[in-house]
């Protein structure tokens, strides 16, 4: 299978092996149920080194934590990441039947209990890493229930700028 690059918010994510990716915003299931449901961009399985399952939301910018629009921004991003995480797992568990988006064999065969899960917000605008801390803290607080229910752990929610995402191998 080929590698896929996904362009979102002015960033090129990938390339990722096609068999390891779920394009959530464009999948058949989401198109059927999307009304009023914000959605993350995509999920993918990282197989290099330690296996990790990522759900990614990309944004071109973010308000500063002191901005009056900050809390609303965090709630919207958290909803997208949470919904994306749930939809990806629903697809992997084939909850919508065989006539919908079909995960590849490599995705169907992963043991979801034994891999790390990451909910990741990547912000294109050049924030200093220290400026991302209040955004990450607020996002962790907003996603606390998802983290607890899925027993994801305190390092499961990441906020990064484009440079950090490059270092992680998420963007080109």
Phi, psi and omega per residue, in radians:
X1 nan 2.782 -3.077
X2 -1.504 2.920 3.018
X3 -1.583 2.596 -3.123
X4 -2.085 2.420 2.976
X5 -2.009 2.315 -3.135
X6 -1.977 2.181 3.128
X7 -1.759 2.116 3.128
X8 -2.531 2.389 3.058
X9 0.888 0.674 3.095
X10 1.330 0.260 3.120
X11 -2.178 2.550 3.087
X12 -1.797 1.869 3.126
X13 -1.501 2.401 3.118
X14 1.883 -2.736 0.047
X15 -1.293 2.548 3.113
X16 -2.097 2.561 3.039
X17 -1.048 2.264 -3.094
X18 -0.903 -0.645 -3.084
X19 -1.266 -0.141 -3.112
X20 -1.864 0.202 -2.997
X21 -2.194 2.517 2.992
X22 -2.137 1.948 3.124
X23 -1.468 1.670 -2.965
X24 -1.195 -0.827 -3.072
X25 -1.125 -0.419 -3.085
X26 -1.921 0.037 -3.074
X27 -1.313 2.704 -3.086
X28 -0.998 -0.766 -3.113
X29 -1.086 -0.822 -3.122
X30 -1.092 -0.677 3.113
X31 -1.063 -0.528 3.130
X32 -1.352 -0.558 -3.006
X33 -1.991 0.111 -2.906
X34 -1.187 -0.356 -3.018
X35 -0.904 2.046 3.101
X36 1.277 0.184 -3.089
X37 -2.046 1.814 3.081
X38 -1.169 2.589 -3.020
X39 -2.405 2.467 3.017
X40 -1.173 2.853 -3.085
X41 -1.147 -0.969 -3.040
X42 -2.835 2.900 2.988
X43 -2.197 2.620 3.072
X44 -2.649 2.715 3.106
X45 -1.743 2.111 3.051
X46 -1.548 2.150 -3.092
X47 -1.937 -0.141 3.084
X48 -1.323 2.169 -3.118
X49 1.236 -2.324 3.141
X50 -1.281 2.300 -3.138
X51 -1.249 2.295 3.079
X52 -2.440 2.509 3.123
X53 -1.934 2.022 -3.068
X54 -1.784 2.478 2.881
X55 -2.080 2.168 -2.964
X56 -2.014 2.320 2.939
X57 -2.117 2.277 -3.135
X58 -1.956 2.423 3.083
X59 -2.357 2.543 3.116
X60 -1.331 -0.486 3.130
X61 -2.756 3.140 3.096
X62 -2.601 2.519 3.006
X63 -1.239 2.686 3.053
X64 -1.208 2.745 -3.069
X65 -1.078 -0.437 3.130
X66 -1.480 -0.108 -3.139
X67 -1.274 2.480 -3.125
X68 -1.141 -0.327 3.140
X69 -1.574 -0.047 -3.034
X70 -1.082 -0.854 -3.090
X71 -1.065 -0.705 3.107
X72 -1.127 -0.733 3.103
X73 -1.025 -0.825 -3.128
X74 -1.090 -0.770 3.124
X75 -1.052 -0.729 -3.138
X76 -1.180 -0.753 3.116
X77 -1.125 -0.756 3.131
X78 -1.068 -0.722 3.117
X79 -1.091 -0.746 3.126
X80 -1.091 -0.806 -3.121
X81 -1.157 -0.757 3.132
X82 -1.119 -0.842 3.121
X83 -1.081 -0.713 3.107
X84 -1.094 -0.762 3.106
X85 -1.042 -0.810 -3.134
X86 -1.177 -0.755 3.130
X87 -1.103 -0.763 3.129
X88 -1.011 -0.793 3.141
X89 -1.197 -0.617 3.074
X90 -1.087 -0.728 3.102
X91 -1.146 -0.736 3.140
X92 -1.118 -0.531 3.123
X93 -1.562 0.049 3.090
X94 1.011 0.696 -3.107
X95 -1.210 -0.349 -3.104
X96 -1.772 0.103 3.084
X97 1.548 3.008 -3.003
X98 -1.363 -0.203 -3.106
X99 -1.548 0.125 -3.117
X100 -1.905 -2.884 3.126
X101 -0.941 2.169 -3.089
X102 -1.832 2.022 3.034
X103 -1.119 2.620 3.101
X104 -1.192 2.941 3.104
X105 -1.047 -0.653 -3.126
X106 -1.134 -0.589 3.091
X107 -1.367 -0.707 3.141
X108 -1.121 -0.523 -3.043
X109 -1.582 0.032 3.128
X110 -1.376 2.559 3.053
X111 -1.582 1.755 -3.055
X112 -1.040 -0.436 -3.120
X113 -1.278 -0.402 -3.000
X114 -1.873 0.253 3.113
X115 -2.170 2.728 3.089
X116 -1.333 2.525 3.089
X117 -2.026 2.435 3.141
X118 -2.273 2.282 2.992
X119 -1.853 2.032 -2.917
X120 -2.200 2.245 2.969
X121 -1.848 2.157 3.085
X122 -1.981 2.139 -3.113
X123 -1.875 2.152 -3.073
X124 -1.196 -0.730 -3.098
X125 -0.966 2.479 -3.059
X126 -1.286 1.408 3.000
X127 -1.468 2.540 2.941
X128 -1.224 2.641 -3.126
X129 -1.003 -0.637 3.134
X130 -1.137 -0.503 3.120
X131 -1.286 -0.291 -3.139
X132 -1.431 -0.321 -3.066
X133 -1.021 -0.852 3.112
X134 -1.110 -0.550 3.102
X135 -1.186 -0.793 3.133
X136 -1.132 -0.743 3.118
X137 -1.053 -0.787 -3.139
X138 -1.140 -0.712 3.134
X139 -1.168 -0.711 3.075
X140 -1.058 -0.748 3.126
X141 -1.084 -0.772 -3.120
X142 -1.183 -0.540 -3.122
X143 -1.722 0.255 -3.075
X144 -0.983 -0.745 -3.124
X145 -1.145 -0.733 3.092
X146 -1.079 -0.764 3.111
X147 -1.041 -0.756 -3.117
X148 -1.204 -0.845 -3.080
X149 -1.062 -0.696 -3.095
X150 -1.630 -0.015 -3.132
X151 0.877 0.941 -3.056
X152 -1.410 -0.567 -3.125
X153 1.706 2.760 -3.025
X154 -1.184 -0.309 -3.135
X155 -1.742 0.258 -3.069
X156 -1.468 -0.296 -3.094
X157 -1.922 2.066 -3.068
X158 -2.088 2.474 2.946
X159 -2.184 2.235 -3.106
X160 -2.502 2.742 3.030
X161 -1.561 3.113 -3.080
X162 -1.067 -0.700 -3.132
X163 -1.126 -0.748 3.092
X164 -1.096 -0.718 3.118
X165 -1.107 -0.619 3.062
X166 -1.092 -0.784 3.139
X167 -1.081 -0.574 3.120
X168 -1.404 -0.125 -3.116
X169 1.399 0.320 -3.120
X170 -1.520 -0.629 -3.135
X171 -2.187 2.786 3.135
X172 -1.468 nan nan
